[in-house]
Amino acid sequence: MSDSIIEVKGLSKKYILSHEGQEKYTALRDVITNKVKKLVNTQQNLKAPSQEEFWALKDVEFSIKQGDRVGIIGRNGAGKSTLLKILSRITEPTSGSIKIKGRVASLLEVGTGFHPELTGRENIFLNGAILGMSRHEIRSKFDEIVDFAEVERFLDTPVKRYSSGMYVRLAFAIAAHLEPEILIVDEVLAVGDAQFQKKCLGKMEDVSKVGGRTVLFVSHNMGTILQLCNTSILLNQGQIEQIGKTSSIVETYYQSNSSKTLFKVNDKSEVFIKNIITCDENGFQKEYFAFKDNIVIRINIGINKFSSIQQIAICLLKRDKKRVFTVGKLLSNFYKSDQSEITLDFMIDGGLIAPSEYSFLIALNNKSGSITFDWHEDICPIKIYDDGTDRAFEEGYDYGCIIIKENWNKIKYEKIY
């Protein structure tokens, strides 16, 4: 593919894991433990495998076009970091081929590419030289790098004295401003604060859209992936599970871990809950919802003896079990004569509940609450994930339970003198 800036075919990476304890033990307890293991295995005629093959990547194939912003996602151990290290030429593949057009700048770990004894100023020129740039080219970008990194006061301080945040700010500024054709960024940006992450993602989007450069980005924060990347690759146990539009890939990533809610059915009561699920508007069961998604909780209620006082109450609970809201409705609004069960769908509008983890409390009682027919608390756990809002960089922070539509300076008034 002539228009591809990165082309990967049949890429595999194998590691050999040793089980013989060939390390150079320094602690007495480790020496004793190792000897005992060998003695037991010998007495029982057991022979544990001394080595094991582990494929971090297996037959990975994809191509990336110039200017693409590609997210690489997957659970821990999926092979994301191994892939980036191979693309950055830090690690050699076991088999397969990689074709890359242009210079690659990588930001994979805090301090990668820095010499700890050199100052920030010296490391800027060192990194530029590694990328094949002349001193004149580096000087032309020098002020922009320093301004972006916000480390001017510490420019002539050895970087070994930098905090991890300062390391990342300077490393990213160098990688983004020295104009590589391909920018590869791992989870390292998580070290920075939310404001700096926002600044970095804005820069990555800018170098891609305006400069036509290619960005590969790994993050566990799906909000930032959705905000930055137009295409994503989902890795699973070293293999590509799916490649495509980022919103579709993120949906697959989350839904692959869905599970059914189990609870004890109390079928001796007058009315009781037979089943509860959370789903989308099409009835597809799911526990992970994008911020913009409508959330439906579907409740199947069994009826042994109907009366007009019976009602259902639904509470949304935060992680600390405090209530976000409570709603209630008499069952008589839904009941038809001689029914043995009814199914209710309650929908929470998308774009309201803040990204976080929640669960539900469902109760069948009378209106005053003095009689309880059935009660299930902390069931149907759900996660609402950020789908690329302005708050995507604040994932994990508690900024409330709802996100309201902002209205500023909309009131018209006359000044009174």
TORNU-242709 format. One record per residue: residue in three letters; z, y, x of N, C-alpha, C in turn. Coordinates in steps of 0.02 Angstrom, whole numbers, plus 32768, in hexadecimal, padded with zeros to 4 digits. Example, Ala and Ser with C-alpha at 12.3 -4.5 7.8 and 13.67 -1.06 7.14 Angstrom:
2
ALA81867EE4829481867F1F826781867F5B8294 SER81627F90828281657FCB82AC818A80028285 
REM end
This chain:
417
MET80007FC5802A8000800080008000803E802C SER7FC7806080307FC08097805E7FEC80D2804E ASP7FFE80DB800D802781147FFB807181068001 SER808580CC801A80CB80BA802280E580D38065 ILE811E80F48064813C810B80A3816B80D580BF ILE818580A9809281AD807080A7819180328083 GLU81837FFE80AA816B7FBF808C81917F8580AB VAL81B47F60808081DE7F28809681C37EE78078 LYS81BA7EB580A381A07E74808B81CA7E3B80A8 GLY81E17E0F807C82047DD3809082407DDF80BD LEU82637E1680B3829B7E2980DF82D87DFD80D3 SER82F17DDE8107832D7DB58103835A7DC3813F LYS839B7DBD813483CB7DC6816A84007D908163 LYS84067D67819884367D308199846D7D3E81CC TYR84AB7D3081B784E47D3381E585017CEC81EA ILE851D7CDD8223853F7C9D822E858A7CAA822B LEU85AB7C8B81FB85F47C9181F486157C558216 SER86437C63824386667C2F826886A77C1D8246 HIS86B77BDB824386F57BC4822587217B9F8257 GLU87117BA4829787367B7D82C9876E7BA482EA GLY87747BE382D887AA7C0A82F6879F7C158340 GLN87627C29835287527C31839887677C7583B4 GLU87897C9D8389879F7CDE83A087D37CD783D7 LYS87D97D0C83FE880B7D0D8433884D7D258415 TYR88767CF5840288B67D0683E288E57D258415 THR89097D5783FF893A7D77842A89817D6D840F ALA89867D5F83CF89C87D5683B189DB7D0C83B2 LEU8A1B7CFD83C18A337CB883C68A2A7C948384 ARG8A387CB7834B8A337C95830A89EB7C7F82FC ASP89B97CA6831489737C93830A89617C558333 VAL897B7C528370896F7C18839B898C7BDA837A ILE89CB7BDF836189EC7BA6834289C67B908303 THR89B37BC182D9898F7BB2829B894E7B8E82A9 ASN89297BA682DB88E97B8782EC88F27B3F8304 LYS89267B34832E89337AF1834789467AC1830F VAL89707ADA82DF89867AB082A7894A7A9C827C LYS891D7ACC826F88E27ABD824788B87A878267 LYS88AE7A8C82A888867A5A82CC88A87A1782CB LEU88EB7A1582D1891179D782D1890C79B4828E VAL891579DC8257891279BF821488CD79A38206 ASN889979C88217885579B1820C884679718232 THR8861796C826F885679308298887978F4827A GLN88B978FD826388E078C6824788C278AD8205 GLN88A478DB81DF888778C7819E883C78B881A3 ASN882478B781E087DC78AA81EC87B078DC81C6 LEU87CA791981C287A3794D81A0877E797681D4 LYS8742798681C4871B79B081F286FC79E981C9 ALA871E7A2281CC87047A5C81A886C57A7481CC PRO86967A8E81A7865A7AA881C7866B7ADF81F8 SER86527AD9823586637B0B8268863F7B4C825D GLN86047B48823C85DD7B84823085BD7B8281EB GLU85B17BBD81D185927BC1818F85607BFA818F GLU85277BED817184F47C21816B85037C4D812F PHE84FE7C8F813985077CBE810284CB7CEE8102 TRP84A67CEE80CB846C7D1880C584807D5980A2 ALA84867D8F80C884977DD080AB845C7DEB8084 LEU841E7DDB809983E17DED807583B37DB08076 LYS838E7DA7804083627D6C803C83217D7F8018 ASP82EA7D7F803E82A77D8A802282A27DCA7FF9 VAL82B97E01801582B77E427FF382737E627FFE GLU82547E787FC782137E997FCC82117ED67F9E PHE81FA7F0E7FB881F07F4A7F9081C87F7D7FB9 SER81AF7FB07F97818D7FE77FB981A480287F9A ILE81A6805C7FC381BE809E7FAD818A80D27FC0 LYS817A80FD7F91814981317F9E816981707FB9 GLN814181987FDA815981D77FF5817382037FBD GLY81AE82217FC881CB824E7F9781F7822C7F64 ASP81F981E97F64822581C57F35826E81CF7F48 ARG829981D17F1582E181D17F1F82FA818F7F02 VAL830C81627F2E831A811D7F1A8365810D7F20 GLY838380F97EEA83C880E27EEB83CA80977EF9 ILE83F980827F228403803B7F308449802A7F18 ILE844D80017EE5848E7FF27EC6849A7FA77EC4 GLY84D87F957EB884ED7F507EB685377F4B7EC4 ARG85547F137EB4859C7F0B7EBE85AA7F017F08 ASN85EA7F037F1A85FD7EF97F6085E37EB67F78 GLY85C47EB67FB385A97E787FCF85637E697FB9 ALA85447E977F9485007E8A7F7B84CB7E8F7FB2 GLY84DB7EB17FE984AB7EB8801F84917EFE802A LYS84B07F2F800784977F74800A849B7F918051 SER84D67F8D806F84DF7FAA80B184B67F8680E6 THR84AF7F4480E084867F1E810E843E7F36810B LEU84257F4180CE83E07F5880C583D77F9C80E7 LEU84067FCA80DD83FF800C80FA840280098146 LYS842C7FDE816184317FD881AA83F07FBD81C8 ILE83D07F8F81A483907F7581BD835A7FAB81B9 LEU83587FCF818283278005817B8333803C81AE SER8372804581C28383807881F4837B805F823B ARG8366801F8242835D7FFF8283839E7FF882AA ILE83D57FF4828684157FE782A6841F7F9C82AF THR84067F76827D840B7F2D827D83C57F0F8279 GLU83BB7ED7829E837B7EB4829C837A7E828263 PRO83437E7D823F833F7E49820B83357E048229 THR83467DD1820383397D8C821882F07D7B820F SER82D37D9281D9828C7D8681CC82737DBD819E GLY82317DC0819782137DF2816D81F87E2D8195 SER81D67E5A817281B97E94819381CA7ED48170 ILE81CE7F0B819781DB7F4E817C81A87F7E819B LYS81877FA48171815A7FD881898174801B8170 ILE81838048819F819E808A818F817280BF81B0 LYS815E80EF81888136812781A28163816581A8 GLY816B817D81E5819281BA81EE81D781AE820A ARG81FA81E68217823D81E48234827181D481FF VAL82A481B0821482DA819C81E7831C81BB81FF ALA833F81DD81D3838281F681E283B381D081B5 SER83E781B381D38416818981AD845C81A581B0 LEU847D81A1817784C481B4817384E8817A8151 LEU84FE814A817A8519810C815F856581078165 GLU85818121819985CA811E81A385E1816081C1 VAL8621817081B6863C81AE81D1863681AC821D GLY861381DE8239860D81E3828285D281BF829F THR85A9819F8275856F817C8290854181AE82B4 GLY852F819E82F1850281C9831785238202833B PHE856582098335858A823D835885A982228398 HIS85AA824C83CA85D0823C84078614825F8400 PRO864A823A83FD868C825883EE86A3828D8420 GLU868D8288845E86A382B78491867B82F88490 LEU864282F8846F86188334846C862E83608432 THR861F83A08438863183CF8403860083C883C9 GLY861083EA839285E283EB835A859F8408836C ARG85A0843E83938562845E83A98537842C83D2 GLU8557840A8400853483DB842C851883A08405 ASN853E838A83D38526835183AB84EB83638380 ILE84E683A2836B84AB83B78345846D83AE8370 PHE847183C583AF843783BF83DB842A837683EF LEU8460834F83F6845883088407843382E483CF ASN844982EE8390842982CD835883E082E3834F GLY83D38322835B838F833B83568362831A838A ALA837E831283C7835882F183FD834982A983EC ILE837B828683CD8372824083B98339823B8386 LEU8333826D835B82FE826E832882BB82848345 GLY82BA82948387827B82A683A7826882EF83A0 MET829A831A8391828B836183878296838783C9 SER827083BC83D1827883E7840C82B484158402 ARG82CC8433843983048461843482F2849D8408 HIS82B384B2840D829E84EB83E382A284D98399 GLU828C849D8386828F8488834082D884848328 ILE8304846B8354834A84658341836A84AA8338 ARG835984D783678375851B83628360853D8321 SER83238531830B830A855182CE8331853A8290 LYS835184FF8294837784E5825B83C384EB8266 PHE83D6850282A1841D850182B5844985288284 ASP8437856582748461858E8249846885708203 GLU8431855381E98434853381A7846484F881A8 ILE846284D181DD848F849781E384D884AC81E3 VAL84E784DE820C852D84F582128545851381D0 ASP851A853981B0852C8559817085398524813A PHE850E84F18137851684BD8105855584948111 ALA856384848151859C8459816285DF847E815D GLU85DD84C0815F861B84E9815B864C84D78192 VAL863284CF81D0865E84BE8209865784F08242 GLU8644852D82318636855E8265867385698293 ARG86AE856A827686EB8575829F86F7853D82D1 PHE86DD850282C386EB84C882ED86AD84B08313 LEU867C84DB8318863C84C88334864284B3837E ASP867084D183A2867884C283E986B5849683F6 THR86CB847283C28702844183C886E483FB83CB PRO86FE83D083F786E6838A83F886ED836A83B4 VAL86BA8346839D86BB832B835986F082F5834F LYS870C82DB8386874182A9837F877F82C8835F ARG8783830A835E87BB832C833F87AB834182F7 TYR8770833282E0875C8344829B877F83148269 SER878C832D822E87A1830281F7876482DB81DF SER877082A781B78737827F819D870A82AA8172 GLY872782D9814D86FF8305812486D28333814D MET86EC834D818486C4837881B0868C834F81D1 TYR869C831281E5866A82E58202862F82DE81D2 VAL863F82CE8193860A82C1816285E283008154 ARG86048339814E85E08377814085AD83868177 LEU85C3838081B58595838E81EC855E835981F1 ALA8571831A81EA854082E481F0850A82EB81BA PHE851E82F9817D84ED8300814884C1833D8153 ALA84E08374816884B983B18174848383A581A8 ILE8495838281DD846483738212842C834781F6 ALA843F831081D4840E82E181BA83DF83018188 ALA83F9832F815E83CF834C812983A483858141 HIS83BA83A88175839683E4818A836683DA81C4 LEU836B83A181E7833E8397822082FC8376820B GLU82EE837981CB82AD836981AE8292832381BF PRO82BA82EF81B4829E82AB81BA8273829C817D GLU824382708185821B825D814B82428231811A ILE8274820D8135829C81E0810B82E681ED8119 LEU830C81F980E48354820580EA837981CB80C8 ILE83A381A880EE83C8816F80D58413817F80D4 VAL8431817C809A847881908093849E8158806F ASP84D48141808F84FE810D80728539812F804F GLU856A8107803B85A3811E801485CE81518039 VAL85BD8162807685E5818D80A085F581D0807F LEU85CA81E8805285D682298032861582298008 ALA862E81EE7FF6866B81E97FCE86A682077FF3 VAL86A1820E803586D8822B805C86DF8275804B GLY86A98297803C86AB82DE802D86C882EC7FE7 ASP86D9832B7FDB86F2833D7F9986B883427F68 ALA86C983487F27869683477EF3866483817EFB GLN867D83BB7F10865083F47F17861E83EA7F50 PHE863583CA7F86860883BD7FBE85D583877FAB GLN85EC83547F8585BD83217F6E858683407F44 LYS8599836E7F19856883907EEE853683B77F19 LYS855083D77F4D852683FD7F7B84F483CF7F9F CYS850D83957FB584E383657FD884AC83497FAC LEU84BF83377F6E848C831B7F428458834F7F30 GLY846D838D7F29843D83C37F1D840C83CA7F57 LYS842683C37F9483FB83C77FCF83CB838C7FD2 MET83E383507FC283B883157FC48380831B7F90 GLU839183357F56835E833F7F22832B83737F39 ASP834383A67F5B831883DC7F7382E783C37FA9 VAL8301839D7FDA82D58385801082A183547FF6 SER82B183337FBE828183047FA0824D83287F76 LYS826483537F49823583757F1B820C83AA7F3E VAL822C83D17F68820984097F8981E983F27FCA GLY820F83CC7FF281F683B8803381CE83788033 GLY81CD83547FFB81A683167FF781C382DD8020 ARG820482E18030822382AE805982428277802D THR824A823E804B82628203802782AD81FA8033 VAL82D281EB7FFE831A81E28002832D819D7FE9 LEU8356817A80118375813B7FFB83BF81477FF8 PHE83DD81397FBF8423814C7FB4844A81127F95 VAL848281017FB584AF80CD7F9C84EF80EE7F84 SER850480DC7F47854380F67F2D855C80C87EF6 HIS859E80C57EEE85BB80A27EB485C580D17E79 ASN85B881117E8585BE81427E4F857B81467E2B MET857781267DF1853881237DCE852181677DB4 GLY855081947DA9853E81D77D93851381FB7DC6 THR852681F57E0684FF82167E3A84BD81F37E45 ILE84BC81B07E3F847D818B7E44844D81A27E0D LEU846781A77DD0843D81BC7D98842582037D9F GLN844E822D7DBD843C82737DC48407827E7DFB LEU840B82567E2F83DF82617E6983A082367E68 CYS83A781F67E58837281C57E66834381BA7E2B ASN830281BC7E3882D281AE7E0382C381637DFE THR82D0813E7E3582C580F67E36830280D57E57 SER831180987E43834A80757E62833A802B7E6C ILE835E800E7E9C83597FC77EAC839D7FA87EA1 LEU83A07F747E7983DE7F507E6C83E07F117E96 LEU84117F0E7EC4841A7ED37EEE84527EA87ED3 ASN84487E667ED8847B7E377EC2847B7DFC7EF1 GLN84B17DF47F1784B97DBD7F47847D7DB97F77 GLY846A7DF37F9184367DF57FC483EF7DF27FAB GLN83E57DF17F6983A27DEE7F4E83977E277F1C ILE83597E3A7F1283497E6E7EE2834A7E517E9C GLU83757E6D7E7383797E577E2D83497E7F7E01 GLN83417EBF7E1183157EE87DE883047F287E0E ILE82C77F407E0482B17F817E1E82917FA77DE4 GLY82A27FE77DDE8283800D7DA982A380517D9F LYS829B806C7D6482B780AC7D52830380A97D57 THR832180DC7D73836880DA7D83839480CE7D45 SER838480EE7D0D83AE80E57CD183AF809C7CBB SER8376807A7CC0837180337CAD839880077CDE ILE839480177D1F83B67FF07D5284027FF67D4B VAL841A80337D3E8462803E7D36847C80197CF9 GLU845580197CC384677FF47C86846F7FAA7C96 THR84407F8E7CBA84437F477CCD84807F3A7CF9 TYR848D7F667D2884C67F607D5685077F5A7D30 TYR85107F857CFE854F7F857CD885537F497CA8 GLN851E7F3C7C8385217F097C4F85267EC37C6B SER85157EB97CAA85197E767CC785617E5D7CCC ASN85917E8A7CC485D87E777CC985FB7E777C85 SER85D47E787C4F85F27E7B7C0C86147E387BFB SER86477E3D7BD2866C7E017BBD86857E0A7B75 LYS86917DD27B5386A87DD57B0E86F27DE27B0A THR87067E067AD5874D7E147AC9876C7DDA7AA3 LEU87A27DC07ABD87C57D887A9D88097DA07A83 PHE881A7D8B7A47885D7D9B7A2C886E7D6679F7 LYS88AE7D6279E788C67D3079B788BB7D497970 VAL889C7D1F7947888D7D30790288C87D1E78D6 ASN88E07D4F78B089197D45788288FF7D3C783B ASP88E47CFF782D88C17CF677ED88EE7CE677B2 LYS89307CEB77BA895F7CDF778389717D20775F SER895E7D59777B89707D99775D89417DA97722 GLU89557DDA76F9892B7DEE76C088E67E0376D8 VAL88E47E2D770B88A57E40772C88B07E387777 PHE887D7E24779B88857E1777E288437E237806 ILE88477E2E7846880D7E3C786F87F27DF9788B LYS87B47DE9787A87957DAB789087727DB378D4 ASN87537DED78DD872E7DF7791B87247E427926 ILE87217E56796687137E9B797986E57E9B79B5 ILE86B17EC479B486887ECE79EF86777F1979F5 THR86657F2E7A3186467F6F7A3A85FC7F637A47 CYS85D17F8E7A2B85897F827A3085647FC47A2B ASP85227FC07A3484F97FFC7A2984E27FFE79E0 GLU84B9802E79D084A58037798A84787FFE7971 ASN845D7FD6799F84347F9D798B845C7F5C7987 GLY849F7F62799184C97F27798C84CD7EFE79CC PHE84B07F187A0384B37EF57A4384F77EFF7A62 GLN851B7EC87A6D855F7ECD7A8685607EE77ACE LYS858B7F177ADB85927F337B1E85D67F537B26 GLU85EC7F577B64862C7F767B7386257FB37BA0 TYR85E87FBE7BBA85DB7FF87BE485AA80267BC0 PHE85BC80657BBD859480967B99858780D37BC4 ALA854A80EC7BC3853B812C7BE3855C81637BBA PHE856B819B7BDA858D81D27BB7856681E87B79 LYS852481E67B7B84FB81FD7B4384F681C97B0B ASP850B818B7B17850381557AE68534815B7AAC ASN851B814A7A70854981407A38856D80FD7A42 ILE85AD80FC7A3185D680BF7A3985E880A579F4 VAL85D9806779E685E9804879A6861D801279B0 ILE86538015798986837FDE7988867B7FBC7944 ARG866A7F7C7947865B7F54790B86967F2578FD ILE86B27F2B78C186EF7F0778AF86E17EDB7873 ASN86ED7E9B787B86E57E6B7844872A7E5B7828 ILE87357E6B77E887777E6477C987767E2C7794 GLY87A47DFD779C87AC7DC8776A87DC7DDE7733 ILE87CE7DC876F587F67DDD76BC88107D9F7697 ASN88527D97769688727D62766E88887D7E762A LYS88A07DBD762B88B97DDD75EE88AC7E2875F5 PHE88807E4275CD88707E8975D2889D7EB375A6 SER88AF7EF075C088D37F20759788BD7F6675AB SER88C87F96757F88AF7FDA758988D5800075C0 ILE890E7FE675D88935800B760A891F7FFB7651 GLN88F47FC9765988E27FB3769D88B37FE576BE GLN88C07FF476FD889480207722888D8008776A ILE88598020778B884F801177D2885B805077FA ALA887B804978348885808078638867806D78A6 ILE8843809C78C4882480907905883C80C77935 CYS885680B2796F886B80E279A3884480D379E2 LEU882D81077A04881181007A478849810F7A78 LEU885380E37AA9888A80E97AD8887080F77B1E LYS889381237B428885812E7B8988A180F47BB2 ARG889580F77BF488AE80C27C1F88FB80BD7C1D ASP891D80F77C12896680F67C0F897F80E87BC8 LYS895180D47B9C895E80C07B57897080FB7B29 LYS896881377B41897081717B14893281777AE8 ARG893D81917AAC890681927A7B88D981CE7A84 VAL889881C17A83886781F77A85885B82117A3F PHE885481E57A0E884F81F879C8886381BD799D THR887081CC795D887F8198792B885981A978EC VAL8838817878CE88178180788E882E8148785F GLY882B8155781F8840812277EE8816812777AF LYS880D80ED778D87E580EC775087FE80B37724 LEU880380C076E38817808C76B387DF805776AF LEU87F3801776AD87C27FE176A8879D7FE27665 SER87BB80027634879B800575F28758802B75F5 ASN874E80537629870E8076763186D580467643 PHE86E7800B765986B57FDB767186B57F99764A TYR86EC7F8C762686F57F4B760686CE7F4675C5 LYS86AE7F0C75BB868F7EFB757B86B17EBD7560 SER86B67EB8752086DE7E83750086CC7E3D7519 ASP87017E16752386FC7DD0753786E27DC5757E GLN86E17DF975A786CD7DF075EC87057DCD7613 SER86F27D9F763F87237D7E766A87267D9F76AF GLU86F67DCA76BD86F87DEF76FC86CA7E2C76F7 ILE86D87E5E772086AD7E99772586A47EAA776E THR866B7ECA777D865D7EDF77C286567F2A77C3 LEU867A7F4A77F186797F9377F7865E7FA6783B ASP86357FD9783C861D7FF7787A8636803E787E PHE865C804C78B48673809178BF865180AA78FF MET863080E478F9860A80FE79328629813C794F ILE862E813E79918644817879B68606819979D3 ASP85FB81D779C385BF81FA79DA85BD81FF7A26 GLY858281F47A42857981FC7A89858082457A9E GLY858F82507ADE859682947AF885D782B57AE7 LEU8609828D7AD4864A82A97AC18683828F7AEC ILE8689824D7AF286C0822F7B1786B282317B62 ALA86E1824C7B8886D782547BD086D082117BF3 PRO86A5820D7C26869F81CE7C4C86E281B77C68 SER86F4817A7C578733815B7C6E873681167C4E GLU877180F67C53877C80B57C3487AA80BC7BF8 TYR879A80997BC287BF809E7B8487C780597B65 SER87F180567B3287F7801A7B08880880317AC1 PHE881080027A93881C80137A4D885D7FF47A33 LEU887980157A0188AE7FF979D888917FF67991 ILE88947FBA7972887B7FB1792E88B47F967904 ALA88C27FB878CC88F97FA378A088E17FA17858 LEU88F97F6F783388F17F6C77EB89357F7677CD ASN893E7FAC77A7897F7FBB778A89767FE17749 ASN89AF7FF6772C89A9802276F289A8806A770A LYS8999809876DD898D80DD76F289CA80FD7713 SER8A0580ED76FC8A42810A77188A5680E9775A GLY8A3980AE77688A4A808A77A58A88805F779F SER8AA5805A77638AE28033775A8AD47FE87757 ILE8A977FD577498A837F8F77478A4A7F847778 THR8A527F5477A48A1C7F4377D38A047EFC77C5 PHE89C37EF677B989A57EB577AB898C7E9477EB ASP89717EBB781789577EA1785689557ED97889 TRP895C7EC778C989627EFB78FD89497EDE7940 HIS891B7F00796089037EEC79A288FE7F2A79CE GLU89237F2A7A0489257F647A3189077F547A75 ASP88E77F867A9388C97F807AD588947F497AD6 ILE88677F4B7AA688317F1A7AA387EE7F3E7AAC CYS87B97F167AB487767F307ABD87737F677AF3 PRO87867F567B3087817F897B6587397F9F7B70 ILE872F7FDF7B7886EC7FFA7B8686EF802A7BC1 LYS86B680347BE086AF80667C14867680947C02 ILE868480D57C02865081077BF8864081227C3E TYR8602811B7C5385F081327C9585C581717C91 ASP85C981997CC485A381D77CC6855981C77CCF ASP853081E57CA684E881D87CAA84C282127CC8 GLY84E482367CF684C3826B7D1B84D582B17D04 THR851182BA7CE8852682FD7CD3853C83257D10 ASP854D83647D048564838F7D3B85A783787D57 ARG85C9834C7D34860A83347D4B860582F07D6E ALA85C982DB7D7D85BF82997D9B85E682927DDD PHE85F082C97E00861182C77E41865C82C17E3A GLU867682C77DFD86BE82C67DF386D682837DD7 GLU86AD824E7DE086BF820D7DC6870381F87DE2 GLY872F81E17DB6877281CE7DCB87A682037DBF TYR879082427DB887BF82787DAA87CE827A7D5F ASP880B828C7D4D881E82927D07881382DB7CF1 TYR87DA82E87CD087CE832C7CB887CE832F7C6C GLY87F683027C4E87FD83027C0687D982C77BE5 CYS87DF82C37BA487C3828A7B7E878082997B5E ILE877382D97B52873482EA7B31871183207B59 ILE86D083227B5386A883587B718688837E7B38 ILE869D83BC7B30868583E37AF78646840A7B0A LYS8620841B7AD885E784477AE28601848C7AF2 GLU85EB84A77B2A860684E77B4185E285227B1F ASN860A854F7B0585F0858C7AE6861385C77B05 TRP85EF85EE7B2B860C86287B4D85EB86687B33 ASN8616869A7B2785FE86DD7B1485CC86DC7ADB LYS85DD86B47AA885B186B07A6E85C886DF7A35 ILE860386F97A3B861E87237A058605876B7A0E LYS85E8878679DA85D187CB79DC860787F979C0 TYR8617882C79E4864B885A79CD863A88A179E4 GLU865688CF79C3864D891579D5868A892E79FB LYS867D89547A2E86B589707A5386D989A57A29 ILE871989A37A2B874289D37A0587628A027A37 TYR87558A427A2E87708A747A5D87A98A997A3C 
REM end
